Amino acid sequence: MERISDKKRIVIKLGTSTLAHSTGKLNIRKMTSLVRVLADLQNSGKELVIVSSGAIGLGVGKLGLKARPSDTPSKQACAAVGQCELMYMYDNLFDEYGITVAQILLTKTILEKNNVVNTFEKLISMGVVPIVNENDTVAIDELELEIGENDSLSAMVANLAKADLLIILSDIDGLFSSDPHTDKTAKLIPVVEKIDHHIEEIAGGAGSSLGTGGMATKINAAKIATESGIDMIIMNGKNPEMLYDLFEDIPVGTLFKANK
Ligand code: GLU
């Protein structure tokens, strides 16, 4: 499976900055255009699994809090409210295109026990799009950053769901040779054959500003994915139509090649 167009089972990670405004309110324009493209890809025969952040962020907005809280019980409360809002939106938007979604909330323990493998298989075989997040409301470890961010979670999910490809939609175009925010000569690296010391070094200095993770957690995700034999792409989520280019084998973002 060399060409991206040949990849069938795709895990796609959506970050809070793609789904919500800085106010914590839903970014309706981005979310509707994303779901339209994702529904179309599912209709074309792809098997999508979504890893979606946004629970805490949307909870902050819905509860009318001024800022993201720092204490764990408040974060758990926000996640409980926001996860509900998130799934309500996904359910409605995908339903417009006749696609059924399912919610899977994971914790570290569940991940380690591998007992959701069959759940993924069954849902995918029924044409359902599983939407995954960490169960932030009950999993204190996650909120206190034991797994903590959905970049690494998405790579673990790609492994569990036996995906052919992991796509991380970010607020940056991919991995750059240096920090594009400060260095005008920074160049996008289209393909990473192997994650070596040099790649880790650039990633450490070129974090994106908005997501929880930045570039370092994306490289960590890339390590987990490529070591599991799964290709991974980091691309900008601001124009979801670029996903069409990707599946027409037009290079987009940075491709991390799976270890064979
Ligand atoms: N699970 C968190 C949430 O839904 C997000 C973690 C992350 O942004 O990586 O709010």
Residues whose N, C-alpha, C, O or C-beta is under 5 A from the ligand:
A	BS01	LIG	S52 S53 G54 A55 I56 G57 N133 E134 G148 E149 N150 D151 T212
